[in-house]
Amino acid sequence: IQLSQAGAPAPYLWVDAFNLAWAWDDTQERSVTVDANYEWTASVSDDSHWIITPAADGKSLTIAPQSKYNNTSQTLHASVYVRSKGIERIIDINHKHRDPDTNLKLDVTDLKWDWNATDAKSVKVTANYEWTASVSDEAHWVLTPAADGKSLAIAPKAQNQTETSCTATVTVTCREKELTIQCRQGGYFVLDGHEYVDLGLTRGDIYGQSDPDAGKKVVFAKMNIGAEKETDFGYYFRWGEQQGWIVTGDGYVSLNETNCVQAGTGNKWNDQSWKLRDSRVTNTDVPDICGKINQGPVNGIIYGDAATYNWGGRWRMIDGTLLNKLQGNMGSLTIGSVTLKISYDTEKGVVAISNEELGTSVKFPISSYIASGARWDTSVYSWTTAVSTQSILDFLALKVNAQSIGINAFNSYYALPVRPVAEF
């Protein structure tokens, strides 16, 4: 045993210090064991940032940063001095500075909603540090960050009952870095009970500025007759039919409950070529056609107009004049004063005709046509009221494929969807 000159034990001081480096956002206390045979004291070189607390039993010392974050651009170093009887031990501590690279990234999917949709859509958020989110229009939009900090849910608070689209900017902030994303809920565009898409077309664009109603809008229905969403085929009609057919697997079920045959004799409408050749169709089924169809269009409207029959109001089928305007190559199409973009998306199974200036788009499903009990072709089709000038037995349809938009002639027994249009 070492003794002092007075015979007392010689002082000793030992500290066991390890893991005394803190991450920039760490405030956890760390303990340092102190072994001394006399009383000791402790101090820190930077008491504005660090807290040191000796234990009541004199056997340890706790050290912690005062602030939750080291928001400076440099690591904060300090020294803890433990002293006893002229012996000094120095402990180095540091609080690391934040990484200036937040690595903030947003994985954004489609942030567009229909006027009546209020479902939440998720945005994946990647960041090295905590982030916050805000929206420019809190009255119409709600944001819900996930508890794990890895995503953000965005949703409209209610249906949009106005014709004006409801748009907002969502800002995600991580430290000084900000990223913004746009969300949009479409306007309420419903005419005579059915949703429509306004591509900016007027009667003047289609029928000429001398038309007495040149200023009227000409709009497309958002969906085919019988469809529940844009990508549904809806009902299939033979030309002139007013009630369509529901496709059920490899067969077809008629919606017709009453027979309406064109008056007179010698007509073609009861010919077997009219019928879909399928075991589910009986010989007693006849097309639901009224009026003298073989006289052709009357004032641009066919008596057997499926759109008017099914939807009423101002809805009608595409006529020959509009059909002739809808011709061009895939890409861009100009009708009157309006330039439209046409895109063919096989992955989504749709063709879109869009007015990029207005931000509107009408989508047609790649529906094929039906003949002899089977589907044929991979194009968009919609019957029109137009009759071929080459043969009264040929009737004209809108056709869009990967190369172009234009016209296709069919015999009347071919079954196609119908996309209505309207004016107001």
C-alpha positions, 0 to 999 in steps of 0.5 A, a space after each residue: 500500500 502506497 502511503 503519503 508522507 503523512 501515512 495516508 493512502 496515496 490518491 488514485 483516480 480511474 475513469 472507464 469511458 467508452 462510446 462517448 460520441 453522439 449522433 446529431 439527433 441523439 440525447 441519450 445519457 451515457 454513463 462513465 464509471 469513476 473509481 477514486 479513493 477520495 472525493 472527486 469533481 467533474 466539469 465540462 469545457 462547454 457547459 452551454 451544450 453539455 450536461 454532466 451529472 455526478 452520481 450520488 454514490 460517487 461511483 459514476 458520472 452521466 454525460 448528455 447533450 443539452 439539445 436534441 439536435 446538433 443543428 450546426 454544420 460541424 461536430 461539437 467537441 468538448 472535454 470532461 475533466 475529472 479531478 481528485 487530489 491533484 489528479 486529472 483525467 480528461 474524457 473527450 466527447 463529441 456530438 456529431 453534426 447533421 449530414 447535409 444530404 437529406 436524401 429526400 425523395 418522393 415516389 409519386 404515382 397518379 395524384 388525380 381524382 375524379 370529381 366524386 372520388 375521395 379515396 386516399 393515395 399514397 406517396 412513398 417518402 425517403 429521407 435520412 431525417 425527419 420530414 413534415 408535409 403541408 398542403 396549400 388548400 387545407 379546406 379541401 385536402 387532408 394529409 396523413 403521414 404514416 407512423 413509420 415516416 415512410 409514406 404520406 397519404 393524400 385524399 380530397 375531403 369531399 366530392 367536388 360539386 363544382 365544374 372547376 378542378 380542385 388543385 393543390 400543392 403538397 410540400 414535403 420538407 426535410 430540413 432546408 430541402 423542399 419537394 412539391 407535388 401537385 394533386 388534382 380533383 376533377 370538376 363535376 361534369 355531368 350532363 343529363 345524368 352522365 359524366 362528360 369530358 370537355 376537349 374544347 370542341 365546339 360546333 364551329 370547329 366541327 360543322 364550320 363557323 357559319 353553323 347557327 350554333 357554332 358556339 355550342 360545346 361538343 363533348 364526349 361521354 366519359 364512358 361507353 354505354 353500359 360501362 361502369 368505368 372508362 376502361 369497361 367495354 360496356 354494351 355491344 350493339 349491332 348497328 341500329 340496335 337500341 338495346 345492347 348485349 352484355 358480353 359474358 365470357 364466350 357468349 352474349 346475353 341479349 337485353 332485348 325483351 320486345 321485338 321491334 322489326 322494321 315495317 314492310 317486306 324485303 328488308 335485310 334486318 331479319 336476315 341470319 347474317 344479322 345475328 351473332 352466331 352463338 348458341 345463346 342466341 335463338 332464332 326468335 331474337 331480332 334486332 330492336 330497330 324501329 323506323 326506316 333505317 335504310 333511308 339513311 340519316 335524317 338531319 344527321 340522326 339515325 332513328 335507331 340511335 343507341 345513345 339517345 335511346 339509352 341515355 336520353 337528353 342531349 346524348 347522341 351517337 357520333 355523326 358522319 361530320 364529326 367522324 370525318 374530323 376524327 381522322 389522322 395519324 397517332 400523335 396530334 390531331 387538329 379539329 378547327 381551332 383545337 389541337 388534340 393529342 392521341 396516345 395508344 397505351 396497350 399496357 392500360 388498354 386504352 386510347 386517350 384523346 387529350 387537350 393538354 392545354 385544358 388538361 382534359 382527356 377522354 379514354 376509349 377502351 381497346 374493345 375489339 369488335 364481335 362477329 361470329 361469336 368471337 372478338 376480333 382485332 385490338 383497336 378502339 371501336 364505336 358505332 356512329 350514325 354514318 352510312 357508307 356511300 359505297 353500300 347501304 349494307 355498310 355502316 361506319 364506325 370510329 376506329 383507333 389503333 396504334 398507328 392512326 384514328 379514322 373510319 372502318 366500314 362494317 356490315 350491320 351484324 357486327 357488334 361494337 360499343 357506342 361512345 355518346 357525344 352531346 351538345 350544349 
